[in-house]
């Protein structure tokens, strides 16, 4: 009797296990499916990262302002380039004296407008605020220097003083003024192109890196220009210095640095225009996306 009960219980257990056992192979096959197939069966869409969200918010807020005022800076740069060409390259005031006052006034007006444009951009990047302040200090200092030197060539001023002691004092004064002026110019270049680099990273990283390379060239060429001018001042009034080879050294510094600064100024304008256009396109795309929503 006990054996019959035991056999009946074993048969009942086998019958109960059999349906579950039939299911197990199907479950095992599904679990062994490739990851790609599982992804197709139940896809999971990843949302935007916090960095993308922050970038989109920054562009929405600042792209219109950057597009407007960077283009203003571009056209002010073109105007400054033209004024500088008439005044220093063509030397128009030498032939038409009245144009000297006009060009000088236009140059200072352009500088004031550039300061205003940089100040308007300070919310996009704090470097623009520093650019505006340093540019203002540089403009004031250049005005003081121009009044002090009377618009004459510093090397000529240092050379016309006959007394050796007085000439040394004049040379030192002129050298200090020019060193400060070009030093401020180098600082302006640093903050200007660093600010452009910071904002351009949001739209074009390759162009942003070009701003850094251009910054290095501009500061280096400014230093070379300063070295050439200081050498010219130091040997002013000493004709034998040119015979000793210092004139060649000055030419080797002055000519390449002048041509390099001209080339870099043109490149700066090209980069600035491209940057302004990029932000204009970004602002337009953002507006279009909002209207569709």
Number of C-alpha atoms within 10 A of each C-alpha: 5 6 8 8 9 11 10 10 12 11 10 11 10 10 11 11 10 10 10 10 10 10 10 11 11 11 10 10 9 12 11 10 10 9 10 9 11 13 10 9 9 8 10 8 6 6 8 8 9 9 9 11 11 11 14 14 12 14 20 16 14 17 25 19 20 26 20 16 19 24 21 18 22 21 17 19 20 15 15 18 16 14 18 16 13 15 17 11 10 11 15 16 16 12 10 9 11 11 16 17 11 12 19 15 12 15 20 16 14 19 20 15 14 24 21 16 22 25 19 16 21 16 15 19 16 14 22 24 23 19 25 25 16 20 24 18 14 21 20 13 16 20 13 13 17 13 11 12 13 11 9 11 12 22 21 13 18 25 20 11 17 10 8 10 10 12 19 16 13 19 24 16 14 23 22 12 20 18 17 17 17 18 17 19 19 20 16 22 22 19 21 22 24 20 24 21 22 18 21 23 13 15 17 14 13 11 16 22 15 14 23 16 11 19 21 15 17 23 20 16 21 21 17 20 20 22 16 20 18 22 17 26 23 19 18 21 19 10 10 11 14 15 10 9 10 15 18 12 13 19 13 13 20 20 14 14 22 15 12 17 19 13 12 17 17 15 14 20 17 12 19 22 18 17 24 24 17 18 26 20 15 18 21 14 13 16 13 11 10 9 8 6 5
